[in-house]
Amino acid sequence: MYGISESGYLNIYNQQDGKCAICNELIELRGKQTHIDHNHQTLEVRGLLCHGCNTAIGLFKENIQTLKNAIKYLSK
């Protein structure tokens, strides 16, 4: 899926110590709640995310400025 092999997937999982690339919570190796995150324009794989972080990025439409605005808002 997304152009990576099983060994490539395992390599990413191991590099991330079995944790979500954003929140650092443990993720299952092949769980339904583990998502391969990728750039929707280039299809390049960025890493593995938990369901919550994957959903959040999608809801923010992968817009970096919107995410920065959210950080600024939460910092109030």
Wavefront OBJ file of the C-alpha trace (Angstrom):
o trace
v 0.000 0.000 0.000
v 1.257 3.496 -0.914
v 4.234 1.918 -2.659
v 5.934 0.475 0.416
v 6.734 -3.157 0.970
v 6.071 -5.165 4.103
v 9.728 -4.736 5.080
v 9.460 -0.988 4.433
v 6.400 -0.840 6.690
v 8.220 -2.785 9.417
v 11.221 -0.480 9.057
v 9.039 2.618 9.610
v 7.329 0.942 12.573
v 10.691 0.076 14.149
v 12.152 3.547 13.475
v 9.175 5.008 15.327
v 9.643 2.514 18.202
v 6.089 1.275 17.637
v 4.653 4.722 18.380
v 2.571 7.268 16.507
v 4.834 9.776 14.721
v 2.854 12.688 16.218
v 1.586 11.862 19.719
v 4.075 9.079 20.576
v 1.320 6.745 21.817
v 1.916 3.054 21.169
v 0.353 1.763 17.955
v -0.332 -1.799 16.906
v 1.933 -3.220 14.241
v -0.923 -4.113 11.907
v -3.902 -2.755 13.787
v -6.989 -1.195 12.236
v -6.209 1.931 14.264
v -2.723 2.274 12.717
v -2.564 4.370 9.551
v 0.096 4.870 6.901
v 0.313 8.653 6.618
v 1.196 10.017 3.199
v 1.280 13.253 1.277
v -1.897 13.286 -0.796
v -0.242 15.203 -3.624
v 3.025 13.254 -3.988
v 1.817 9.996 -2.332
v 5.123 9.950 -0.422
v 4.824 8.040 2.864
v 5.607 10.206 5.902
v 5.139 7.681 8.702
v 2.650 5.751 10.808
v -0.048 7.467 12.841
v -2.677 6.469 15.339
v -6.293 6.879 14.285
v -6.749 10.134 16.217
v -3.720 11.899 14.762
v -4.515 10.675 11.250
v -8.064 11.982 11.589
v -6.866 15.326 12.982
v -4.507 15.917 10.066
v -7.319 15.070 7.673
v -9.740 17.428 9.397
v -7.149 20.188 9.140
v -6.833 19.299 5.435
v -3.054 18.939 5.864
v -2.876 22.749 5.946
v 0.246 23.807 7.824
v -0.976 27.358 8.437
v -4.241 26.117 9.910
v -2.295 23.800 12.212
v -0.074 26.730 13.274
v -3.218 28.746 13.975
v -4.533 25.889 16.121
v -1.269 25.795 18.091
v -1.429 29.557 18.620
v -5.047 29.248 19.750
v -4.275 26.420 22.185
v -1.365 28.416 23.612
v -3.729 31.146 24.891
l 1 2 3 4 5 6 7 8 9 10 11 12 13 14 15 16 17 18 19 20 21 22 23 24 25 26 27 28 29 30 31 32 33 34 35 36 37 38 39 40 41 42 43 44 45 46 47 48 49 50 51 52 53 54 55 56 57 58 59 60 61 62 63 64 65 66 67 68 69 70 71 72 73 74 75 76
